[in-house]
Amino acid sequence: MRTQWNAGDGPLHSSVSKIIMCIIKFMFDWGETYSSVWSVNKESEEKFGEGVLSLERFPLSNELKTEIQNLCTEYQTALNWDEPQAGIVWSKEQIEDFRARALIAYNQFVDSIGDDIVVENGINF
């Protein structure tokens, strides 16, 4: 059984967390241009390492790795780096386009890594 979890769904219940051993998060972050995958719990840290995780740790096609890295790089252009507190500089259309492509990459990532890992959807646009 493939398991996906949206960040907006709230935390996983403790009983579910005990059954499902490894939880990672697919999300984009400022300053991070090579991966969108992060450890979430002790089990994922033991299996993959702490913090942001190299895409090389997962059985992904080269095309998907490249797409995720391109999305990570593109995400950096959404922020006004000269004045970060000013917020996002993308238009509503740019945000919707990015979100749609990020969701496709997320779903492809989930399909590629197997059934024994929970992948939280942390796409934050």
The first five atom37 places (N, CA, C, CB, O) and aatype in JSON, in Angstrom:
{
  "aatype": [12, 1, 16, 5, 17, 2, 0, 7, 3, 7, 14, 10, 8, 15, 15, 19, 15, 11, 9, 9, 12, 4, 9, 9, 11, 13, 12, 13, 3, 17, 7, 6, 16, 18, 15, 15, 19, 17, 15, 19, 2, 11, 6, 15, 6, 6, 11, 13, 7, 6, 7, 19, 10, 15, 10, 6, 1, 13, 14, 10, 15, 2, 6, 10, 11, 16, 6, 9, 5, 2, 10, 4, 16, 6, 18, 5, 16, 0, 10, 2, 17, 3, 6, 14, 5, 0, 7, 9, 19, 17, 15, 11, 6, 5, 9, 6, 3, 13, 1, 0, 1, 0, 10, 9, 0, 18, 2, 5, 13, 19, 3, 15, 9, 7, 3, 3, 9, 19, 19, 6, 2, 7, 9, 2, 13],
  "atom_mask": [
    [1, 1, 1, 1, 1],
    [1, 1, 1, 1, 1],
    [1, 1, 1, 1, 1],
    [1, 1, 1, 1, 1],
    [1, 1, 1, 1, 1],
    [1, 1, 1, 1, 1],
    [1, 1, 1, 1, 1],
    [1, 1, 1, 0, 1],
    [1, 1, 1, 1, 1],
    [1, 1, 1, 0, 1],
    [1, 1, 1, 1, 1],
    [1, 1, 1, 1, 1],
    [1, 1, 1, 1, 1],
    [1, 1, 1, 1, 1],
    [1, 1, 1, 1, 1],
    [1, 1, 1, 1, 1],
    [1, 1, 1, 1, 1],
    [1, 1, 1, 1, 1],
    [1, 1, 1, 1, 1],
    [1, 1, 1, 1, 1],
    [1, 1, 1, 1, 1],
    [1, 1, 1, 1, 1],
    [1, 1, 1, 1, 1],
    [1, 1, 1, 1, 1],
    [1, 1, 1, 1, 1],
    [1, 1, 1, 1, 1],
    [1, 1, 1, 1, 1],
    [1, 1, 1, 1, 1],
    [1, 1, 1, 1, 1],
    [1, 1, 1, 1, 1],
    [1, 1, 1, 0, 1],
    [1, 1, 1, 1, 1],
    [1, 1, 1, 1, 1],
    [1, 1, 1, 1, 1],
    [1, 1, 1, 1, 1],
    [1, 1, 1, 1, 1],
    [1, 1, 1, 1, 1],
    [1, 1, 1, 1, 1],
    [1, 1, 1, 1, 1],
    [1, 1, 1, 1, 1],
    [1, 1, 1, 1, 1],
    [1, 1, 1, 1, 1],
    [1, 1, 1, 1, 1],
    [1, 1, 1, 1, 1],
    [1, 1, 1, 1, 1],
    [1, 1, 1, 1, 1],
    [1, 1, 1, 1, 1],
    [1, 1, 1, 1, 1],
    [1, 1, 1, 0, 1],
    [1, 1, 1, 1, 1],
    [1, 1, 1, 0, 1],
    [1, 1, 1, 1, 1],
    [1, 1, 1, 1, 1],
    [1, 1, 1, 1, 1],
    [1, 1, 1, 1, 1],
    [1, 1, 1, 1, 1],
    [1, 1, 1, 1, 1],
    [1, 1, 1, 1, 1],
    [1, 1, 1, 1, 1],
    [1, 1, 1, 1, 1],
    [1, 1, 1, 1, 1],
    [1, 1, 1, 1, 1],
    [1, 1, 1, 1, 1],
    [1, 1, 1, 1, 1],
    [1, 1, 1, 1, 1],
    [1, 1, 1, 1, 1],
    [1, 1, 1, 1, 1],
    [1, 1, 1, 1, 1],
    [1, 1, 1, 1, 1],
    [1, 1, 1, 1, 1],
    [1, 1, 1, 1, 1],
    [1, 1, 1, 1, 1],
    [1, 1, 1, 1, 1],
    [1, 1, 1, 1, 1],
    [1, 1, 1, 1, 1],
    [1, 1, 1, 1, 1],
    [1, 1, 1, 1, 1],
    [1, 1, 1, 1, 1],
    [1, 1, 1, 1, 1],
    [1, 1, 1, 1, 1],
    [1, 1, 1, 1, 1],
    [1, 1, 1, 1, 1],
    [1, 1, 1, 1, 1],
    [1, 1, 1, 1, 1],
    [1, 1, 1, 1, 1],
    [1, 1, 1, 1, 1],
    [1, 1, 1, 0, 1],
    [1, 1, 1, 1, 1],
    [1, 1, 1, 1, 1],
    [1, 1, 1, 1, 1],
    [1, 1, 1, 1, 1],
    [1, 1, 1, 1, 1],
    [1, 1, 1, 1, 1],
    [1, 1, 1, 1, 1],
    [1, 1, 1, 1, 1],
    [1, 1, 1, 1, 1],
    [1, 1, 1, 1, 1],
    [1, 1, 1, 1, 1],
    [1, 1, 1, 1, 1],
    [1, 1, 1, 1, 1],
    [1, 1, 1, 1, 1],
    [1, 1, 1, 1, 1],
    [1, 1, 1, 1, 1],
    [1, 1, 1, 1, 1],
    [1, 1, 1, 1, 1],
    [1, 1, 1, 1, 1],
    [1, 1, 1, 1, 1],
    [1, 1, 1, 1, 1],
    [1, 1, 1, 1, 1],
    [1, 1, 1, 1, 1],
    [1, 1, 1, 1, 1],
    [1, 1, 1, 1, 1],
    [1, 1, 1, 1, 1],
    [1, 1, 1, 0, 1],
    [1, 1, 1, 1, 1],
    [1, 1, 1, 1, 1],
    [1, 1, 1, 1, 1],
    [1, 1, 1, 1, 1],
    [1, 1, 1, 1, 1],
    [1, 1, 1, 1, 1],
    [1, 1, 1, 1, 1],
    [1, 1, 1, 0, 1],
    [1, 1, 1, 1, 1],
    [1, 1, 1, 1, 1],
    [1, 1, 1, 1, 1]
  ],
  "atom_positions": [
    [[0.83, -1.18, 0.0], [0.0, 0.0, 0.0], [0.88, 1.24, 0.0], [-0.95, 0.0, 1.21], [1.68, 1.44, 0.91]],
    [[0.73, 2.08, -1.01], [1.49, 3.32, -1.11], [0.86, 4.34, -0.18], [1.53, 3.84, -2.57], [-0.37, 4.45, -0.12]],
    [[1.67, 5.09, 0.56], [1.14, 6.05, 1.51], [1.67, 7.44, 1.2], [1.49, 5.65, 2.94], [2.87, 7.66, 1.11]],
    [[0.74, 8.37, 1.03], [1.07, 9.77, 0.85], [0.46, 10.53, 2.0], [0.58, 10.31, -0.53], [-0.56, 10.12, 2.55]],
    [[1.07, 11.63, 2.35], [0.57, 12.43, 3.45], [0.76, 13.89, 3.12], [1.27, 12.07, 4.78], [1.88, 14.31, 2.83]],
    [[-0.3, 14.65, 3.15], [-0.22, 16.08, 2.9], [0.07, 16.8, 4.19], [-1.52, 16.6, 2.27], [-0.52, 16.5, 5.22]],
    [[0.98, 17.75, 4.13], [1.36, 18.49, 5.33], [0.15, 19.15, 5.98], [2.41, 19.54, 5.0], [0.1, 19.27, 7.2]],
    [[-0.83, 19.57, 5.19], [-2.02, 20.2, 5.72], [-2.95, 19.25, 6.45], [0.0, 0.0, 0.0], [-3.9, 19.68, 7.1]],
    [[-2.68, 17.95, 6.34], [-3.51, 16.96, 7.02], [-3.19, 16.87, 8.5], [-3.35, 15.61, 6.37], [-3.88, 16.15, 9.23]],
    [[-2.19, 17.57, 8.96], [-1.78, 17.5, 10.35], [-0.79, 16.38, 10.58], [0.0, 0.0, 0.0], [-0.44, 15.66, 9.64]],
    [[-0.35, 16.22, 11.82], [0.67, 15.2, 12.11], [0.09, 13.79, 11.99], [1.25, 15.41, 13.51], [-1.1, 13.57, 12.18]],
    [[0.97, 12.85, 11.68], [0.55, 11.45, 11.68], [0.23, 11.05, 13.11], [1.64, 10.53, 11.08], [0.93, 11.44, 14.04]],
    [[-0.82, 10.28, 13.29], [-1.16, 9.8, 14.63], [-0.07, 8.85, 15.11], [-2.54, 9.09, 14.64], [0.53, 8.13, 14.31]],
    [[0.17, 8.84, 16.39], [1.26, 8.03, 16.94], [1.08, 6.56, 16.63], [1.34, 8.23, 18.44], [2.08, 5.86, 16.42]],
    [[-0.15, 6.06, 16.59], [-0.35, 4.64, 16.27], [0.05, 4.35, 14.83], [-1.81, 4.24, 16.5], [0.57, 3.27, 14.55]],
    [[-0.19, 5.29, 13.91], [0.22, 5.11, 12.53], [1.74, 5.19, 12.44], [-0.45, 6.16, 11.62], [2.36, 4.41, 11.71]],
    [[2.34, 6.12, 13.15], [3.78, 6.28, 13.11], [4.5, 5.02, 13.58], [4.2, 7.47, 13.97], [5.59, 4.72, 13.09]],
    [[3.91, 4.28, 14.5], [4.54, 3.06, 14.99], [4.48, 1.96, 13.94], [3.87, 2.59, 16.28], [5.37, 1.11, 13.88]],
    [[3.45, 1.98, 13.1], [3.31, 0.97, 12.06], [4.21, 1.3, 10.87], [1.84, 0.87, 11.61], [4.89, 0.42, 10.34]],
    [[4.22, 2.55, 10.46], [5.0, 2.98, 9.31], [6.33, 3.52, 9.81], [4.24, 4.07, 8.47], [6.38, 4.5, 10.56]],
    [[7.39, 2.87, 9.4], [8.68, 3.15, 10.01], [9.39, 4.39, 9.48], [9.56, 1.98, 9.81], [10.05, 5.09, 10.25]],
    [[9.27, 4.68, 8.21], [10.1, 5.73, 7.63], [9.23, 6.82, 7.01], [11.06, 5.15, 6.58], [8.4, 6.54, 6.15]],
    [[9.43, 8.06, 7.45], [8.67, 9.19, 6.94], [9.65, 10.23, 6.41], [7.74, 9.8, 8.04], [10.57, 10.65, 7.11]],
    [[9.43, 10.65, 5.16], [10.22, 11.72, 4.57], [9.26, 12.78, 4.04], [11.15, 11.18, 3.43], [8.07, 12.53, 3.89]],
    [[9.79, 13.96, 3.75], [8.95, 15.05, 3.26], [9.49, 15.54, 1.92], [8.89, 16.21, 4.28], [10.7, 15.72, 1.74]],
    [[8.57, 15.75, 0.99], [8.89, 16.33, -0.31], [8.48, 17.79, -0.23], [8.16, 15.58, -1.5], [7.29, 18.1, -0.17]],
    [[9.46, 18.69, -0.22], [9.18, 20.11, -0.09], [10.33, 20.92, -0.66], [8.93, 20.49, 1.39], [11.43, 20.42, -0.84]],
    [[10.05, 22.17, -0.95], [11.06, 23.08, -1.46], [11.4, 24.07, -0.36], [10.58, 23.8, -2.75], [10.53, 24.45, 0.43]],
    [[12.66, 24.5, -0.32], [13.09, 25.42, 0.73], [14.05, 26.44, 0.14], [13.76, 24.65, 1.89], [14.76, 26.16, -0.83]],
    [[14.06, 27.62, 0.72], [14.94, 28.68, 0.25], [16.4, 28.27, 0.44], [14.66, 30.01, 0.99], [16.77, 27.75, 1.49]],
    [[17.2, 28.49, -0.57], [18.62, 28.2, -0.51], [18.98, 26.78, -0.87], [0.0, 0.0, 0.0], [20.17, 26.45, -0.97]],
    [[18.0, 25.92, -1.06], [18.25, 24.51, -1.34], [17.99, 24.24, -2.82], [17.36, 23.59, -0.45], [16.85, 24.29, -3.28]],
    [[19.05, 23.95, -3.58], [18.9, 23.82, -5.03], [19.16, 22.42, -5.57], [19.81, 24.78, -5.71], [19.08, 22.23, -6.78]],
    [[19.46, 21.46, -4.75], [19.78, 20.14, -5.3], [18.83, 19.04, -4.86], [21.17, 19.76, -4.92], [18.89, 17.94, -5.41]],
    [[17.96, 19.29, -3.91], [17.02, 18.26, -3.48], [15.8, 18.88, -2.82], [17.69, 17.28, -2.53], [15.86, 19.98, -2.27]],
    [[14.7, 18.15, -2.89], [13.46, 18.59, -2.24], [12.97, 17.52, -1.27], [12.37, 18.91, -3.28], [11.79, 17.47, -0.94]],
    [[13.87, 16.66, -0.82], [13.49, 15.54, 0.04], [14.2, 15.67, 1.38], [13.83, 14.18, -0.64], [15.41, 15.89, 1.43]],
    [[13.44, 15.52, 2.46], [13.95, 15.76, 3.81], [13.56, 14.62, 4.73], [13.42, 17.09, 4.35], [12.48, 14.05, 4.62]],
    [[14.46, 14.29, 5.65], [14.13, 13.33, 6.72], [13.13, 13.98, 7.66], [15.4, 12.88, 7.5], [13.19, 15.18, 7.92]],
    [[12.2, 13.16, 8.18], [11.19, 13.67, 9.11], [11.31, 13.04, 10.48], [9.79, 13.42, 8.55], [11.15, 13.71, 11.5]],
    [[11.61, 11.74, 10.52], [11.63, 11.07, 11.82], [12.94, 10.29, 12.0], [10.42, 10.12, 11.96], [13.79, 10.23, 11.1]],
    [[13.07, 9.7, 13.16], [14.29, 8.96, 13.5], [14.57, 7.85, 12.5], [14.16, 8.38, 14.91], [15.72, 7.62, 12.11]],
    [[13.54, 7.17, 12.09], [13.71, 6.05, 11.15], [14.24, 6.53, 9.8], [12.39, 5.32, 10.96], [15.1, 5.88, 9.21]],
    [[13.73, 7.65, 9.32], [14.23, 8.16, 8.04], [15.67, 8.67, 8.18], [13.31, 9.29, 7.51], [16.47, 8.54, 7.25]],
    [[16.0, 9.25, 9.33], [17.37, 9.7, 9.56], [18.32, 8.52, 9.61], [17.46, 10.51, 10.86], [19.44, 8.6, 9.09]],
    [[17.9, 7.42, 10.24], [18.75, 6.23, 10.31], [18.94, 5.6, 8.94], [18.15, 5.2, 11.27], [20.01, 5.08, 8.63]],
    [[17.9, 5.65, 8.12], [17.96, 5.01, 6.79], [18.67, 5.88, 5.76], [16.57, 4.69, 6.31], [19.43, 5.37, 4.94]],
    [[18.4, 7.2, 5.8], [18.89, 8.08, 4.74], [19.85, 9.17, 5.2], [17.75, 8.7, 4.07], [20.57, 9.74, 4.38]],
    [[19.87, 9.49, 6.49], [20.65, 10.6, 7.0], [19.73, 11.73, 7.45], [0.0, 0.0, 0.0], [18.52, 11.67, 7.24]],
    [[20.31, 12.75, 8.06], [19.53, 13.87, 8.6], [19.37, 14.98, 7.57], [20.18, 14.42, 9.85], [20.18, 15.13, 6.66]],
    [[18.29, 15.75, 7.75], [18.09, 16.95, 6.95], [17.73, 16.67, 5.51], [0.0, 0.0, 0.0], [17.02, 15.72, 5.2]],
    [[18.25, 17.54, 4.64], [17.98, 17.38, 3.21], [18.72, 16.15, 2.7], [18.41, 18.66, 2.42], [19.87, 15.89, 3.08]],
    [[18.05, 15.39, 1.83], [18.6, 14.11, 1.38], [18.96, 14.17, -0.1], [17.59, 12.98, 1.63], [18.24, 14.74, -0.91]],
    [[20.08, 13.58, -0.43], [20.5, 13.51, -1.82], [19.5, 12.67, -2.61], [21.92, 12.93, -1.93], [19.07, 11.61, -2.15]],
    [[19.15, 13.13, -3.79], [18.27, 12.37, -4.67], [18.91, 11.06, -5.09], [17.89, 13.18, -5.9], [18.21, 10.12, -5.5]],
    [[20.22, 10.98, -5.0], [20.94, 9.75, -5.36], [20.61, 8.61, -4.4], [22.46, 10.01, -5.36], [20.88, 7.45, -4.72]],
    [[20.04, 8.91, -3.26], [19.67, 7.88, -2.28], [18.43, 7.09, -2.69], [19.44, 8.51, -0.92], [18.08, 6.1, -2.06]],
    [[17.75, 7.54, -3.75], [16.48, 6.96, -4.13], [16.54, 6.43, -5.57], [15.34, 8.0, -4.0], [17.3, 6.94, -6.39]],
    [[15.74, 5.39, -5.87], [15.74, 4.8, -7.21], [14.92, 5.63, -8.19], [15.2, 3.37, -7.16], [13.82, 5.24, -8.57]],
    [[15.47, 6.77, -8.59], [14.76, 7.7, -9.48], [15.4, 7.7, -10.86], [14.77, 9.12, -8.89], [16.6, 7.46, -11.0]],
    [[14.59, 7.96, -11.86], [15.14, 8.1, -13.21], [15.96, 9.39, -13.26], [14.0, 8.12, -14.28], [15.75, 10.31, -12.47]],
    [[16.89, 9.44, -14.19], [17.68, 10.66, -14.38], [16.78, 11.83, -14.74], [18.75, 10.46, -15.46], [17.03, 12.97, -14.33]],
    [[15.73, 11.56, -15.51], [14.8, 12.61, -15.9], [14.1, 13.2, -14.67], [13.77, 12.07, -16.9], [13.94, 14.42, -14.57]],
    [[13.67, 12.35, -13.75], [12.99, 12.85, -12.56], [13.96, 13.6, -11.66], [12.34, 11.68, -11.79], [13.6, 14.65, -11.11]],
    [[15.18, 13.1, -11.49], [16.17, 13.84, -10.7], [16.39, 15.22, -11.27], [17.5, 13.06, -10.64], [16.43, 16.21, -10.54]],
    [[16.55, 15.29, -12.59], [16.77, 16.58, -13.24], [15.58, 17.5, -13.06], [17.06, 16.38, -14.73], [15.75, 18.69, -12.79]],
    [[14.37, 16.97, -13.19], [13.17, 17.79, -13.01], [13.08, 18.33, -11.58], [11.9, 16.97, -13.34], [12.77, 19.51, -11.39]],
    [[13.35, 17.5, -10.6], [13.3, 17.96, -9.2], [14.36, 19.03, -8.96], [13.52, 16.77, -8.24], [14.08, 20.04, -8.31]],
    [[15.57, 18.82, -9.47], [16.62, 19.82, -9.29], [16.26, 21.13, -10.0], [17.97, 19.29, -9.82], [16.53, 22.21, -9.47]],
    [[15.66, 21.03, -11.19], [15.22, 22.24, -11.89], [14.14, 22.97, -11.1], [14.7, 21.88, -13.29], [14.15, 24.2, -11.03]],
    [[13.21, 22.23, -10.51], [12.17, 22.85, -9.69], [12.78, 23.52, -8.46], [11.14, 21.8, -9.26], [12.36, 24.61, -8.06]],
    [[13.78, 22.88, -7.85], [14.46, 23.47, -6.68], [15.1, 24.8, -7.06], [15.52, 22.5, -6.12], [15.0, 25.78, -6.33]],
    [[15.77, 24.82, -8.21], [16.43, 26.04, -8.68], [15.39, 27.11, -9.02], [17.31, 25.74, -9.91], [15.55, 28.27, -8.66]],
    [[14.34, 26.71, -9.7], [13.28, 27.65, -10.07], [12.61, 28.24, -8.83], [12.24, 26.96, -10.95], [12.29, 29.43, -8.8]],
    [[12.41, 27.43, -7.82], [11.77, 27.88, -6.57], [12.52, 29.08, -5.99], [11.72, 26.72, -5.54], [11.91, 29.97, -5.39]],
    [[13.83, 29.1, -6.15], [14.64, 30.19, -5.59], [14.3, 31.54, -6.22], [16.11, 29.9, -5.79], [14.53, 32.58, -5.61]],
    [[13.74, 31.52, -7.44], [13.41, 32.77, -8.13], [12.1, 33.38, -7.64], [13.34, 32.53, -9.63], [11.76, 34.49, -8.03]],
    [[11.36, 32.67, -6.8], [10.08, 33.17, -6.31], [10.25, 34.24, -5.23], [9.24, 32.03, -5.75], [9.34, 35.02, -4.96]],
    [[11.43, 34.27, -4.62], [11.68, 35.19, -3.51], [12.51, 36.37, -3.97], [12.38, 34.46, -2.35], [13.44, 36.21, -4.76]],
    [[12.19, 37.53, -3.48], [13.01, 38.71, -3.72], [14.18, 38.64, -2.76], [12.18, 40.05, -3.54], [14.06, 39.02, -1.59]],
    [[15.31, 38.17, -3.23], [16.47, 37.93, -2.37], [17.09, 39.24, -1.86], [17.52, 37.12, -3.11], [17.76, 39.24, -0.84]],
    [[16.86, 40.35, -2.58], [17.37, 41.64, -2.11], [16.55, 42.16, -0.93], [17.36, 42.66, -3.24], [17.05, 42.91, -0.09]],
    [[15.28, 41.75, -0.89], [14.39, 42.16, 0.2], [13.45, 41.0, 0.53], [13.56, 43.45, -0.2], [12.26, 41.04, 0.2]],
    [[13.98, 39.94, 1.18], [13.19, 38.73, 1.42], [11.89, 38.96, 2.18], [14.01, 37.75, 2.18], [10.91, 38.26, 1.94]],
    [[11.86, 39.92, 3.08], [10.64, 40.18, 3.85], [9.51, 40.7, 2.96], [10.93, 41.17, 4.97], [8.36, 40.72, 3.38]],
    [[9.83, 41.12, 1.74], [8.8, 41.6, 0.81], [7.95, 40.46, 0.28], [9.45, 42.35, -0.35], [6.85, 40.69, -0.24]],
    [[8.44, 39.24, 0.41], [7.64, 38.08, 0.03], [7.88, 37.59, -1.38], [0.0, 0.0, 0.0], [8.9, 37.88, -2.01]],
    [[6.91, 36.84, -1.85], [6.98, 36.17, -3.14], [6.81, 37.18, -4.28], [5.91, 35.06, -3.23], [5.95, 38.06, -4.21]],
    [[7.62, 37.04, -5.33], [7.53, 37.95, -6.47], [6.83, 37.31, -7.67], [8.92, 38.39, -6.89], [6.59, 37.98, -8.67]],
    [[6.49, 36.04, -7.57], [5.79, 35.38, -8.67], [4.34, 35.81, -8.75], [5.88, 33.87, -8.52], [3.72, 36.17, -7.75]],
    [[3.81, 35.77, -9.97], [2.38, 36.02, -10.17], [1.58, 34.79, -9.75], [2.1, 36.37, -11.66], [2.14, 33.72, -9.52]],
    [[0.27, 34.96, -9.64], [-0.61, 33.84, -9.29], [-0.46, 32.72, -10.32], [-2.08, 34.31, -9.21], [-0.46, 31.54, -9.96]],
    [[-0.32, 33.07, -11.59], [-0.18, 32.08, -12.65], [1.14, 31.31, -12.51], [-0.25, 32.76, -14.02], [1.17, 30.09, -12.69]],
    [[2.21, 32.02, -12.18], [3.5, 31.35, -11.98], [3.43, 30.38, -10.8], [4.61, 32.38, -11.74], [3.96, 29.27, -10.87]],
    [[2.79, 30.79, -9.74], [2.64, 29.92, -8.57], [1.83, 28.69, -8.93], [1.98, 30.69, -7.4], [2.21, 27.57, -8.57]],
    [[0.72, 28.87, -9.63], [-0.12, 27.73, -10.01], [0.63, 26.78, -10.94], [-1.4, 28.21, -10.69], [0.52, 25.56, -10.8]],
    [[1.38, 27.32, -11.89], [2.16, 26.5, -12.81], [3.23, 25.7, -12.05], [2.83, 27.37, -13.9], [3.39, 24.51, -12.28]],
    [[3.94, 26.37, -11.16], [4.96, 25.69, -10.37], [4.33, 24.59, -9.52], [5.72, 26.7, -9.49], [4.83, 23.47, -9.48]],
    [[3.25, 24.91, -8.84], [2.57, 23.94, -7.98], [2.16, 22.7, -8.78], [1.35, 24.59, -7.32], [2.32, 21.58, -8.31]],
    [[1.61, 22.91, -9.97], [1.17, 21.79, -10.79], [2.35, 20.9, -11.19], [0.44, 22.31, -12.06], [2.26, 19.67, -11.1]],
    [[3.45, 21.5, -11.61], [4.63, 20.72, -11.99], [5.28, 20.04, -10.79], [5.65, 21.61, -12.69], [5.77, 18.92, -10.89]],
    [[5.28, 20.73, -9.64], [5.83, 20.15, -8.41], [5.0, 18.95, -7.96], [5.89, 21.2, -7.28], [5.56, 17.95, -7.5]],
    [[3.69, 19.04, -8.1], [2.82, 17.92, -7.72], [3.05, 16.71, -8.63], [1.36, 18.35, -7.77], [3.02, 15.58, -8.16]],
    [[3.27, 16.95, -9.9], [3.6, 15.85, -10.81], [4.9, 15.19, -10.37], [3.72, 16.35, -12.28], [4.98, 13.96, -10.3]],
    [[5.91, 16.0, -10.06], [7.2, 15.45, -9.61], [7.03, 14.69, -8.3], [8.25, 16.58, -9.44], [7.61, 13.62, -8.11]],
    [[6.23, 15.23, -7.39], [5.96, 14.55, -6.12], [5.34, 13.17, -6.36], [5.02, 15.41, -5.24], [5.8, 12.18, -5.8]],
    [[4.32, 13.12, -7.19], [3.66, 11.85, -7.47], [4.6, 10.86, -8.14], [2.44, 12.08, -8.35], [4.56, 9.67, -7.82]],
    [[5.43, 11.33, -9.04], [6.42, 10.45, -9.68], [7.44, 9.96, -8.65], [7.12, 11.19, -10.83], [7.86, 8.8, -8.69]],
    [[7.84, 10.83, -7.75], [8.77, 10.45, -6.69], [8.16, 9.35, -5.83], [9.14, 11.67, -5.82], [8.8, 8.33, -5.57]],
    [[6.93, 9.55, -5.39], [6.25, 8.56, -4.55], [6.15, 7.22, -5.28], [4.83, 9.06, -4.17], [6.4, 6.17, -4.69]],
    [[5.79, 7.26, -6.55], [5.67, 6.03, -7.34], [7.01, 5.32, -7.5], [5.09, 6.34, -8.7], [7.05, 4.1, -7.67]],
    [[8.1, 6.06, -7.46], [9.44, 5.49, -7.71], [10.09, 4.84, -6.5], [10.35, 6.56, -8.22], [10.92, 3.95, -6.66]],
    [[9.73, 5.27, -5.29], [10.53, 4.85, -4.13], [10.04, 3.62, -3.4], [10.61, 5.96, -3.18], [10.73, 3.12, -2.52]],
    [[8.87, 3.13, -3.73], [8.4, 1.92, -3.05], [7.34, 2.21, -2.02], [0.0, 0.0, 0.0], [7.01, 3.36, -1.72]],
    [[6.81, 1.13, -1.48], [5.65, 1.22, -0.61], [5.96, 1.33, 0.88], [4.8, 0.04, -0.83], [5.05, 1.55, 1.67]],
    [[7.21, 1.18, 1.27], [7.52, 1.13, 2.7], [7.93, 2.47, 3.29], [8.6, 0.13, 2.93], [8.41, 2.53, 4.43]],
    [[7.75, 3.55, 2.53], [8.13, 4.88, 2.99], [6.95, 5.82, 2.83], [9.37, 5.41, 2.22], [6.34, 5.88, 1.76]],
    [[6.61, 6.55, 3.87], [5.57, 7.58, 3.8], [6.23, 8.85, 3.3], [4.88, 7.8, 5.2], [7.29, 9.25, 3.78]],
    [[5.59, 9.5, 2.32], [6.12, 10.75, 1.78], [5.1, 11.85, 2.02], [6.44, 10.61, 0.26], [4.03, 11.87, 1.41]],
    [[5.44, 12.76, 2.91], [4.58, 13.91, 3.18], [4.7, 14.89, 2.01], [4.97, 14.6, 4.53], [5.79, 15.13, 1.49]],
    [[3.57, 15.44, 1.62], [3.56, 16.48, 0.58], [3.69, 17.81, 1.29], [2.25, 16.42, -0.31], [2.74, 18.3, 1.9]],
    [[4.87, 18.4, 1.21], [5.12, 19.69, 1.86], [5.22, 20.84, 0.88], [0.0, 0.0, 0.0], [5.78, 21.89, 1.21]],
    [[4.67, 20.66, -0.32], [4.71, 21.75, -1.32], [3.91, 22.92, -0.75], [4.13, 21.29, -2.71], [2.72, 22.8, -0.49]],
    [[4.58, 24.05, -0.57], [4.0, 25.12, 0.25], [3.52, 26.34, -0.52], [5.0, 25.55, 1.23], [3.5, 27.44, 0.03]],
    [[3.14, 26.17, -1.76], [2.5, 27.27, -2.48], [1.04, 26.97, -2.57], [3.11, 27.48, -3.89], [0.28, 27.76, -3.14]]
  ]
}
